[in-house]
């Protein structure tokens, strides 16, 4: 597929509310593939949302231990607990923020076959899902951070 340049803070697409994907078709699958390929090339990122490659659509890819979690139109439907943790972002290089996030969640999304799925996540994976879903609402981790460190 294709590897895209990561959009940086200041680009208006990062502040837009991304549009839902109406149909899981060839274009949606290509977007997932491009997100995965771009994330893989970063070597340091663990998640990537479509707005970060300049596409205002609701798609997210997250690297897991053994594969990729691909989510179309993800919605967090339950949250539980709270903890602070340090986050960074490929779109905000050189910055870390101490961000409060839920420790457990349930997310509903469509997979690449167009099936409606629900998944439970906790700890680090829950944090990454919340970070990436925020991107789809035009929210950056720096908006939620209680403390910011810059390189």
C-alpha positions as CSV (number, residue, x, y, z in Angstrom):
1,X,0.0,0.0,0.0
2,X,1.3,3.5,0.8
3,X,3.2,5.2,3.5
4,X,2.0,8.7,4.3
5,X,3.6,11.7,6.0
6,X,2.3,12.2,9.6
7,X,0.4,15.4,9.9
8,X,1.7,17.7,12.7
9,X,0.0,19.8,15.2
10,X,-1.2,23.1,13.7
11,X,-2.8,21.4,10.7
12,X,-6.5,22.0,10.8
13,X,-7.4,18.4,9.9
14,X,-6.2,17.4,13.4
15,X,-8.9,19.6,15.0
16,X,-11.8,18.4,12.8
17,X,-14.4,15.9,13.8
18,X,-13.7,13.0,11.5
19,X,-16.6,11.8,9.3
20,X,-18.0,8.2,9.8
21,X,-17.2,5.7,7.2
22,X,-20.5,4.8,5.6
23,X,-19.5,1.5,4.0
24,X,-16.7,-0.9,4.5
25,X,-15.6,-1.0,0.9
26,X,-12.3,-1.0,-1.0
27,X,-11.6,2.6,-0.1
28,X,-12.0,1.9,3.6
29,X,-9.8,-1.2,3.4
30,X,-7.2,0.8,1.6
31,X,-7.3,3.4,4.3
32,X,-6.8,0.8,7.0
33,X,-3.9,-0.7,5.0
34,X,-2.3,2.7,4.6
35,X,-2.6,3.5,8.3
36,X,-1.0,0.1,9.1
37,X,1.8,0.6,6.7
38,X,2.5,4.2,7.9
39,X,2.3,3.1,11.5
40,X,4.8,0.3,10.8
41,X,7.2,2.7,9.2
42,X,7.3,5.0,12.2
43,X,8.9,2.2,14.3
44,X,8.0,4.0,17.5
45,X,4.2,4.6,17.2
46,X,1.7,2.3,18.7
47,X,-1.4,3.8,17.2
48,X,-2.5,6.0,14.3
49,X,-5.8,7.6,13.4
50,X,-6.8,8.6,9.9
51,X,-6.7,12.4,10.6
52,X,-3.0,12.0,11.3
53,X,-2.4,11.1,7.7
54,X,-4.6,13.9,6.5
55,X,-7.8,11.9,6.1
56,X,-10.8,13.1,8.1
57,X,-12.4,9.7,8.4
58,X,-13.1,7.6,11.5
59,X,-10.5,4.8,11.2
60,X,-7.8,3.8,13.6
61,X,-5.0,1.2,13.6
62,X,-3.2,0.1,16.8
63,X,-0.2,-2.2,17.0
64,X,-0.7,-5.0,19.5
65,X,1.8,-7.6,20.6
66,X,1.1,-10.0,17.8
67,X,-1.0,-8.1,15.2
68,X,-2.9,-4.8,14.5
69,X,-6.3,-3.8,15.9
70,X,-8.2,-2.1,13.1
71,X,-11.3,-0.1,14.0
72,X,-13.7,1.7,11.7
73,X,-16.1,4.2,13.4
74,X,-15.0,3.3,16.9
75,X,-17.1,4.4,19.9
76,X,-16.1,4.0,23.5
77,X,-19.3,2.8,25.1
78,X,-18.1,2.1,28.7
79,X,-15.3,3.4,30.8
80,X,-14.1,2.4,34.3
81,X,-11.4,3.6,36.7
82,X,-8.9,6.3,36.2
83,X,-5.1,6.7,36.2
84,X,-2.6,9.2,34.9
85,X,0.1,8.1,32.5
86,X,2.6,9.7,30.2
87,X,1.7,9.9,26.5
88,X,3.3,11.2,23.3
89,X,2.0,11.5,19.8
90,X,3.4,11.2,16.3
91,X,1.6,14.4,15.4
92,X,3.1,16.3,18.4
93,X,6.8,15.3,18.3
94,X,9.1,16.1,21.2
95,X,6.2,16.6,23.7
96,X,5.0,14.3,26.5
97,X,2.0,14.8,28.6
98,X,0.7,13.4,31.8
99,X,-2.9,12.4,30.8
100,X,-5.7,11.0,33.0
101,X,-7.5,8.1,31.2
102,X,-9.9,5.4,32.1
103,X,-8.2,2.1,33.1
104,X,-10.8,-0.1,31.5
105,X,-13.2,0.4,28.6
106,X,-15.5,-1.3,26.1
107,X,-15.2,-0.1,22.5
108,X,-17.7,-0.8,19.7
109,X,-16.4,-0.6,16.1
110,X,-16.6,-2.2,12.6
111,X,-13.8,-4.5,11.5
112,X,-12.4,-4.8,8.0
113,X,-15.2,-7.4,7.1
114,X,-17.8,-4.8,8.1
115,X,-18.8,-6.8,11.2
116,X,-19.9,-4.9,14.3
117,X,-17.5,-5.8,17.1
118,X,-17.2,-5.0,20.8
119,X,-13.9,-5.4,22.6
120,X,-12.8,-4.9,26.2
121,X,-9.5,-3.3,26.9
122,X,-7.6,-2.3,30.0
123,X,-4.4,-0.5,31.1
124,X,-2.1,0.4,28.2
125,X,-4.4,-0.8,25.4
126,X,-7.3,1.2,26.9
127,X,-5.1,4.3,27.0
128,X,-4.0,3.9,23.4
129,X,-7.6,3.4,22.2
130,X,-8.8,6.5,24.1
131,X,-5.9,8.5,22.6
132,X,-6.7,7.4,19.0
133,X,-10.4,7.9,19.4
134,X,-9.8,11.4,20.7
135,X,-8.1,12.1,17.3
136,X,-11.4,11.4,15.6
137,X,-13.0,14.1,17.6
138,X,-10.2,16.7,17.0
139,X,-8.8,16.3,20.5
140,X,-5.0,16.0,21.1
141,X,-3.5,14.5,24.2
142,X,-2.1,17.9,25.0
143,X,-5.7,19.1,25.5
144,X,-6.1,16.6,28.3
145,X,-2.7,16.7,29.8
146,X,-2.2,17.9,33.4
147,X,1.5,18.3,32.8
148,X,3.5,18.8,29.6
149,X,7.2,18.1,29.1
150,X,9.0,19.2,25.9
151,X,12.3,17.9,24.6
